[in-house]
Amino acid sequence: MCSLSTNFLKKEDTLMKQAKYITVQEMIDLVNPVDEIVVGMAANEPQLFMSNLHLAADRVKHVNVTNCLPIANADFFIEEQYRDKFTLDGWFYTNVLRKVHPHGNISFIPNHLHLAGYKRLFYKKPHIFVSAASLPDEHGYISLATSNVYEKQMIEKADIVILEVNPNFPRTIGDLEVHVRDVDYLVKADYPVPTIPDAEPTEKDLIIGKQIADMIHDGDTIQLGIGGMPNAVAKALYGKKDLGIHTEMFTNEMMKLIKAGVITGKKKTLHRNKHIACFAFGTKELYDFINNNPSCWILDGKYVNDPAIIGLNDNQVSINSTIEIDLSGQCCSESIGTQQFSGTGGQSDTAVGAQNSKNGRSFIALYSTAMVKNPVTGEREETSKIVPMLKPGAAVSLSRNDVDYVVTEYGMVSLRGTNIRERAKLLISIAHPKFRAELTEQAIKAGYLHESYLD
């Protein structure tokens, strides 16, 4: 046997001794009766831990789990029988949390995503951090795979670090590598990486997407979210050249644009030739693409989503959506009244960051109307998403001070630097035509407009 092979085997043997593997039951046994636990985000959610945590119910008193963009319908918070034993705090709600929020053991943590982990650690630190991850490599390094929004920050502060190492997870590059010596326990896992399908754009999405795409120039650096509207924007970009990526979430459509040669990163002023994100969530094709790909960097969310860092990219473009916007420009993008629907996420981070950028632009996109159930009749009725004032208790995800372009299927307006009267008139001009007269009357009653300034 050659010396190189002998050295490799010796190194591997040493690493195996450094890595302490435990069973799923042993992992659950580490949970204290009263404990604070943080788990990985989105595809990094540790499925073995989440699906088995309820087995500790007979010996725990109050265990609190903090998560973000969860996928698992885990018994410990889904089943009402456990609600006195487990609570859950979320940085970003999905349908999984929305449907069980009424149980009373789930609560939302208001946050800007780039400060989610930092501020939580200011308040309390976890006893245990658990996340999915890649297998250790021959040097003993484990990649956190699909997310580094807050994961690395938690690893540095938690008393116990557990990683579910999985051969199906991609080995990604950035600052999300962890050595086995810095992990307390490893659990062998073999579940598939969670995926989400591409959202097919609607006719309205395509109209809105085309308007935004027309405002994106060759060489711009873009941030896109998930869903039909961002996908519609991406599909309208195939004539562009040398776009760059500095984004919160690495998506399927971004991957397709890179493969098509539309996104190269060669004109970026920060991290030239690199595609920057703090997490990836999509299809298996996306995970295969970012695996060992030196052009794709997943960096700490506190850095990636910092508006000051985003602003270092010249020509940065931010594209986000909202649930409703009032006539002064306040955007509610995460709740329906007091009911938490999703989260602020990186909307404020990226919108402000883009406007910090030289020649940067921020877009808020929304349909002009929505079908909403009438609380009296129970019938679904078409209502305007441009409103005189937000619903009582609605969260302001993006303040009126930070709104730039607003886009509906009826047009695009720029609110940057405008006064309230001008904003009201501009927003009414892109509302659904059937609601414009009513919105004008309500704007007059609210004192936003005066009859003498209507022309």
N, C-alpha and C positions, 0 to 999 in steps of 0.2 A: 504494500500500500504506500502511495506517495506521501511525502511529508505534508503536502497541502491538505489532503483528505484526512490525515491523522489529526492535524491541527483543527480542522473543522469539527470533527467528531468530539474532540476534547472541549472545544468551545461550546458545542451544543450541549454536552453533558453538564458543563458548568452552569449554563443558562437554565437548564431544567432544574438544577438544584436551587437556583435563585428563585424560580417561579414556584409558588406554592399553590397547587391545584386542590380544589375542594369540590364536593358534590353540591347539588342544588339544595339538598336538605341542610347541609352544613352552612351554606350561605344564608338560608333563612334563620338558622339558629343564632347567627351573629346579631340579629335584630334585638335590641333591648326592649323591655316593657314600655318605656317612654323614650321615644327616639325621633331624631330628625334625619331624614333621608332625602337625597337628591338623586334623580336618575337622568340618563342621557335623553337628548331631544330627538323627536321625530323618528327617523330610521334607526337612530342610536338607542332607542328605548330598549332596555334589557328585558326581553320577553320572558325568559325563564324566571327572573326575579319577580316581575309583575304578576305573572300567572300563578305563582306559588306563595306570594306573601300572605294571603288569607290563611294559610296553614298555621301561622303564628298567632291567630286570633285568640286561642284559648289561654295564652300566657302573656299577652300584651295588654296595656292599659290605654295608652294613647300614642300611636305612631303617626307622624305626619310625613307625607311624601310630597316633594315639590317636583313638578315636571313642566314640559313645554311641548305643544303640538303633539299630544299623545295619540297613539294608535290603538293600544290594547284595551279591550273591554275586560279589565281585570276585576276579579270577584271582590277584592278587598275594598273597592270603592263603588262598584256597581250594585252589589247585593246589600239591601238595607239591613240585613242581620249583622253586618260588620260596621255599621256607621258609627257606633259608640266606641269602637276600637281604633279606627283609622280615619284620618282626615287627609285631604289632598289640596294643595295649593298649586294653581296653574299660572304660568306666565303667558300662555296663549291657549284659548279654548278651541277645541274641535267639537264635532257632534258627540263624541264620546263623553265629554264633560257636560255639554249643554243638556243632554237628556237626563242626567242624574243630578244636576245642580239642585233641584228642588228637595233632594234628600237632606240637605242642610250640612253635609260634611265636606263640601267643596267650596273653595273661594278663589277669587282672582287676585293676582298681584299686579297692580298698576306698574307699568315699566316702559322705558324706551329700551329696545332690545340690547343696545350696546352696553347698557348699564344694568341689565337684569341680574347677572351673576354678581357683579361688584356690589350693588346696593343690597342684595339679599345677604351677602356675606357680612356687610356692615351691620345688619340686623341680627343674624344668627348664622352659625356655621354648621354644616352637616356632620353628624357622627359617621354616617356611611354615604359614600357615593358609589353608584352602580351604573355601568354603561356597557353597551355592546362595543366590540372592537375587532380588529383584524387579529390574525395569529401573530405571535412573536416571530421576528425574522432571525436570521443566523447570528445577528449581533445583539439580540435581546430586546429589540425595539418593537413596540406595538403601536400601530396607527389607530387613532380614534375614528378613522374610516369616514363617516359621513357628516360629522358635526364637531365644531369647536366653538360654538356660540358662548358657552360658559363652562364646558366640560373640563378643560385644562385648569381653569381657575378653581374649580371644585376639587380636583385631584390634589392641588397644592395645599388645600385647607382642611380636607376631610380627615377624620381620625382613621377611618378604614376605607380603602379603595378596593373595589371589586370590579373586574372586567370579565364579561362573558365573551371569550375569544372564539371567533367563528371563521372557518375557512371560506365562507361565502361572502364575507365583507371585503370591500376593496381596501387596498393599501394606498392611502392618499398621502399627498406631500404638502408640507407647510410648516406649521409649528405645533402640530397635534400628535407628535410622536412621544411615547412614554416608555421608559425602560422598565423591564420586569422588576428590577430592584426597587422601583418606586411604586409598585403595585403590591398590595398586601395579599390578595388572593385572585386566582384565575379560576374560571368555571368554563369547562368545555361545552360549546354550543354548536348546533348545526342547523338552525332554522334559516330560511331564506331571508334576504334583506327586504324589509317592507318596501313596497312600491306604490306609486300612485299613477293612474293612467293620464294620458294627455287629455285636457279638456278641449272639446271641439268648439271653436268659436261660433257664436250665433251671428245672424245677419247684423244685429246692432253692434256686436263686438267688432265685426269687420269694418263697419263704418267708422267707429271710434278709433280702431287700430290704425286705419289708413290716415286719419287726420294727424295722429301722433307721429306715425312713421314719416310723414312729410316734413316734420319738424326736426328729424334726426339727420345729421349730416355725416358725410364720410369722415372717419377718424374720431367720431364721438365715442365716449365711454358710457355704457348703459347699465342701468339696474332695472331688472324686471321681476315681477312677482309671479304668482301662480294663478291659473284660471284662464277663462276664455278670452278676456280682454288682453292680458299680457301676451297670450299665444297669438292673438290676432295682430298685435303690434309686431311680434317676431316674424310672422308670416309675410308681413309687408316690407321687410327689411332686405329682401334678397337682392335688390339692386344696389345696395350700399357697399362701401369698401372700407376695409381696415378699421372696423369697429373694435372697441375694447370692452372688457367686462370688469366692473367693480361692483359687486352685488351682494346682497344678504344671502340669497338662495340661488344655488346653481341648479338650473332647470333643464329639462329635455330640449326645449326649443333653443336654448343657448348652445347646447351640444350640437344640434343640427346646423346652426349657423356657423359654428367653428368648422365642422366637417365640410360645409359648403364653401369655406374660404371667405365668408363675409366678415367674421370676427377673427382678427389676427392679433390684436393688441399692440401692433407695431407703432401706433401713433400715441400711445398712452404717455402721460408725463409722470405717472407713478406706477412702479412695477411693470415696466414695458415688457411686452411679449408674454406676460403672465395673466391668466384668468383668475381673478381674486373673488373668493366667496368665504362665508363662515359656516355654511352647511350646504349639503346637496340632498335633494329629495326628488325622486322620479322613477324611471323605469330601470330594468336590469341593464338595458343598453347604456344608460347614463352611468351606472356604477362601473360597468366594464370600461367605459371611456375614461373615467377619472382614475382608474386603477393604475398605479405606477406611472401616471402621466405628469411629466415634469413641467408642463405648461399650466396645469391646474393646481392652484395653491388654496388650501383651506386654512385660514388664519383665525386667530382669536377674535371673537365677535366684538370685544371691547375696542379692538383696533379697527377692524374692517368697517364697522358701522358708526364709528366716531365721526360726527359731522365735520370736524376739523380735518380728519384724514381724507374723507370723501372729497372735500373741497380742494385737496391738492391735485386731483385729477382735473386738468383743463377739459372743458366741453363735456362735463358729466351730466347725464340725463337720468332723472328718476321718474319712474312710472308706477303709480299706485292707484288703488280704487277706494271708493267710500260708499257707505250705506246711504247717507243723506248729507246735504250741505245746506246751511241756512243762508239767508240773503246777505249776511255780513261776511260770509266766507268760512265760518266754522265748519269743520268736517267731523262727523261722527262715523267712524269706520269700524267700530268694534262692538257696539251694543245697540239694542232696540229698546229705547227708554232705559230702564234700569237693568234690563236683562242682558247679561254678558253674552256676546255672540262669538267673538274671536279674541283679538287683542290688538294693542297698538303696534306690536312688533317693531319693525324698523321703519314705519311710515314717516314719523317725524325725523328720525335719524337721516334718512336718505333724501327727504324733501328739503330739509335745511342744508344738508351737505351739498346737494346739487346747486343750490343757490349761493353757496360759498365759493363755488367753482368759477373760474374764469370762463365766461360764455356758457355757464351751466343753466339748465332748465329743469323745472319740476312740473309734472303733470298729475292731476287728480282726475280720474275717469269714473263715470257712473252713467247708468241708464237714466233717462229723464223721468221714468215712472217705475212703479212696482205694483204687483197685485197683492193687496193686503186684506186680511179678513176683517170685516166690519164687526166690532165687538157686540153690537146690538142685534144685527140681522144674521150674523154668521156667514154672510155671503162675501165672496172675494171681490174687491173693488179696486179699480186703478187709481193710484194716488201719486202725487208728484214727489220726487225725491229731492227736488229743490224746494225748500220750505222757508216760511217766514222766520221760524225759530225751531230749534231742535226739539225732539220729544222731551218731556220732563224726565230728568234723570239721565239723559243721554251723555255718554262720555265724549269729550272733545279730544279726538285723537290727533288732529292737526289744527293748531290755533289759526285764527284768521290772519294773524301776523305772518304766518309762514306759508300761505297758499300762493301759488304762482299761476300756472295755467289750469283751467277747469274745462273738461271736455264731456259732452254728451253726443248722442246721435244727431243732435240738432246744431252742433257747432262747437267752436272753441273760443274761450275768452281768456284774457290775461288780467289777473287781479293785482299784479305786482305794482305797489305804489298808489293804488286807487283809494278813493274815499268810500264811505259806506253808501252814499247815494249812487256813486258810479258802479259800485259792486252790485247793488240791488238791480240796477238796470241791465247790467251785463249778464248777470245770472238768469234773470227773467227771459232774456233774449235767447237762451239756449235751453229753456224749460220746454216741456211739451206744449204745443200751441193751445191745447184745450185748457191749460191751467194758467196761462200768462195773465189774463185779465184779473182772475181771482188773486194771483200773487201780487199784482200791482196794487189792488185794493188793500190787501193785507199789509203791504209795504208802506202804504200811506198811513194806515192806522197805527203801525209800529213807529212811525216817525222817520223811517228810512228815506221815504220819498215825499215830495210835495207836488200838488197838481201843477204848479207853475214850472216845474222842471221835467215834465214828462216828455216833452218833444225832443 
